[in-house]
């Protein structure tokens, strides 16, 4: 991946970490979830949704163009290409900063917690194909004390430890 791509999204080359097997499984799950119609590849729109799902932000046109460069012979990004691209992107990220960024994306009212309505709204905007019951189930799983709020510590715990266990 070129250095401009990392710089354009706030990542700095040379500061890489190893992508875990659990993260690779998550990347592959996202590929399957975003491959509408089971085509075997992600088109531009599918790719945008996949990046939002994995990283919590909508990629710029430039970033999508850079990722799509490798698929001149096909109609989109294949599973193997997607795993390679997203693993590189993930390896360049500071995990704690990534979690804070995603949490702030959900916490649109800056209250320090996420409600079920915040989560529904976010998913309806970036991944409307994900069933409402799945979003609600995810929220209940993370809201361990059942108070209808997910604070940053619970969110961070879920992002760091539940995903490693194949959440």
Secondary structure, DSSP 8 states (H G I E B T S, - for coil): --HHHHHHTT--TT------HHHHHHHHHHHHHH-TTS-SEE-HHHHHHHHHHHHSS---HHHHHHHHGGGSSSSSEEHHHHHHHHHHHHHTS-HHHHHHHHHHHH-TT-SSEE-HHHHHHHHHHH-TTS-HHHHHHHHHHH-TT-SS-EEHHHHHHIIIIITTTT-
